[in-house]
Amino acid sequence: MNTLIVVGVILVLVVLFVITMYNSLVRLRNQVDNAWSQIDVQLKRRHDLIPNLVETAKGYMQHERGTFEAITNARSQAMNAKSVSESSQAEGSLGDALSNFMLVVENYPDLKANQNFLSVQEELASTENKISFSRQSYNDQVLFFNNKIQVFPSNVIAGMFSFGKRDFFEIKTAAEREVPKVDFSTDKQEKTE
Amino acid sequence: MWELIRVNKRNSVILMVLMTLVLLVLGYFIGVVFFGPNGGVFGLLIASGIAVILMLISLSSGDQILLAASKAKRVTHDIHPQLFNVVEEMRIASSLPVMPKIYIINDPAPNAFATGRSPQSASVAVTAGLLGRLNRDELQGVIAHEISHILHRDILFVTVAGIMLGSIVLLSQVFLRGMFFSSMTGSQRRYSAGGRGGGGQAQLVMLIIAIAVAILAPIMAYLLYFALSRRREYLADAGAARLTRYPDGLASALEKISNDPSPQLSSVNKVTAPMYIVNPLKKKGQRKLSNLTSTHPPISERISILRNMSGGAGFKDYSASYQKSTGSKRTVVPASAFTQDKIEQRQASIGAKRQEKVERQLHQVGDIMRKVNGFLFLTCVCGLKLKVPPNYKKDKIKCPRCKRILDIKNPQG
């Protein structure tokens, strides 16, 4: 009778342990997925900002048609991208086009004094930061998750319910590694620093 | 990260228990002195009643009380887009579930704090002086420090511990003053009236113990509180470096804050001081505060740790730099929070190097405070910017430069 109770208690404890472990793994996996969707949210934000940016700057920059075209083309490519690799490439070239645009802006002091443009610029700079921080946060979450499913005892549960390792977000080329720098500086001397 | 939070939670619980014990011991002895040998239980009950009530208040609305006490005003994206964006960036980097509420304190002294019950209901407050003096990277460092406090569950600790400490101080003050006045009026015979001879002597011993406890209890509570809050500052600095991947930003922000000549923050006291990023209580000519009684680690030490992180931005790099800078063997970050991966630092954003003229930035801060306080901003056709106070009741206003009549209700018209 007594042994039966002991066995029963142990069994209940084991089941409870498995349940909590499973739940924490699911929570971590959801955090990874959530962090991944954050990246998409920020990329979409960037797409939404561009028409506004072009609209504000167009009047001041009559002679920079090529720059605007590069941006709008890269944007539509990024928005229509089907596969993940296609999308990351298009986002990379959109970033390049934007940083190029910000360099050109330096030649237009009138534009840089424009209150509307300044606020669009702040939003754009912040969005670029948010994109890189959301990628960073995704990698952090992947690191926690991967650690968790590799260490004992959670690896047993992960194996039982087939939780697979996730891949880190990696930017392929060195040029893409740098998130385009949106430049706030007013004078050019400092930029050479 | 989770290990760090667990250790922090455990420390918070230990501190609460110790502080509650101090409060109960204090209550017991006060009870014995006022109500005779059997009054100890009564004192105990009163003290625990006070503790429970204060705990409930601080849990339910402690953050609101603190924000109101520091005269903080809630702001939205429209009022200060940069501050809002920087907070959102750090929210994303730290994967906080919801956006913290953002407040601005109208004070020229640069400082910042975070408060709240949980990451779900947290608030970040910065002073106008801070916004006026820091560039984007530095502001990001400060916000990252505050977000780390939220992430590490320090905000609840500071609120609850601060209120416990407050009640211990209050109780002992009331008791000591009560003793002082009753001895002045010569009514202390009342306390020993119950017993004669030996009984009176025991009563006297109790009285002396009670006075000693009443003097020592607040000191002990302060020491407990300060010891834990100092460590948390280091941890939040480490967290900020990790979130921004750029420890130099916070380092240079701390330099600017510590070298700032503005007068001490006006709405602050000894209990709320540990909340702030830098100790807001300035002491003239006393740079080296004694280590036991300071709420914050020496700022020069914090800066040198951040500056010497040698390329990495992880907890491991911070801990190594801490040991190098202080020469101590102690690890400031629990080793279980280290991750194997190398976390690299990023470069400064180019724009951040440009420093706007301080006067110009302060001028902008003035505008921000007017916006917070409900001023209406109009730009006249002649280019003059009008700032209309909220108590201006008429529909139209005359531009003082070009004498045009402007419509307030419909600024574009």
Interface residues (C-beta under 8 A of the other chain):
Chain A: Q31 N34 A35 Q38 Q42 S119 E122 E123 A125 S126 N129 K130 F133 S134 Q136 S137 D140 Q141 L143 F144 N147 K181 V182 D183 F184 S185 T186 D187 E190 K191 E193
Chain B: M1 W2 P81 Q82 N85 V86 E88 E89 M90 I92 A93 S94 S95 R136 R245 T339 D341 S349 I350 G351 A352 K353 R354
